[in-house]
Amino acid sequence: MQYDNCLFLSIHIPLFDTEKRTTYSGELDIILTDRHLITSHRQSIYQLTKFFEDLQKSEGKRRLSMETTPAHLLHHIIALLLNSCFPRLNHISQKLDFIENQVFAEKEKEMVFEISVLKRDILNFRRTLKPQRSILESILQKDHPFIPAETKIYFQDMIGTNVRLWNILESQKETIEALEATNNSLLSNKLELTMKVLTIFSAILLPMTVYSNMLAMSAQIPFGHNPHAFWIHTSLMIFLSLITITVFRIKKWL
């Protein structure tokens, strides 16, 4: 937003919450005049804090950054914040590799929550980064009296940096969605296999259950007075189960 005596910018920086394990947006408000650059932020932006600490410690860095125009300093700060996103994206890539290895190591259940956490992190990162490109483009397209024409080429480079960050995020978004689909498919296959095994056991035990119930309803149990009655009935139930298994194999249900 441009005023008569200054240019106001509001930039959002992807910051990371270690407790919630997700990215959140940190707002940085910047006021640019022909001789001053003023920054204001509520959240702690460690990249910016470290930058000003380095300026205080190093006279060379202070002279390099402070003796040029405020527009050059603005470019330096925005470029610093954008470039600080690359290590975070590298960390996300490492997490993607870890999840992929765990998914194919038969740890699908453990990865359901991890996939959800990383997916939220990527979505929050994208939500924070997306509006910044329009801000950079507005600096190039409009003639601002506080931004010299010779400095606009540097802001053009930052648009390229923003595009590279966005492309990496797009790739990571597609990767996490593919891993989520694969993980859900493997979980579904395991569940189907478990249900199949339980169904087979139930089907095999069903004839034995029916046979034993029929004996319980009969007042005169066949072979009741035979000393080998238990083994005779057990053999008959096993025989019925074998017939059931044979039918299942003929039908190719096993």
WOJOUR-V320635 format. One record per helix or strand of 2 or more residues. SS is the DSSP state (H for helix, E for strand). FROM is the first residue (numbers start at 0). TO is the last residue. If there is no record, write none. Layout:
ss=<SS/SS>
from=<FROM/FROM>
to=<TO/TO>
This chain:
ss=<E/E/E/H/H/H/H/H/H/H>
from=<6/21/36/45/58/69/107/131/148/228>
to=<16/31/39/56/65/102/128/140/216/249>
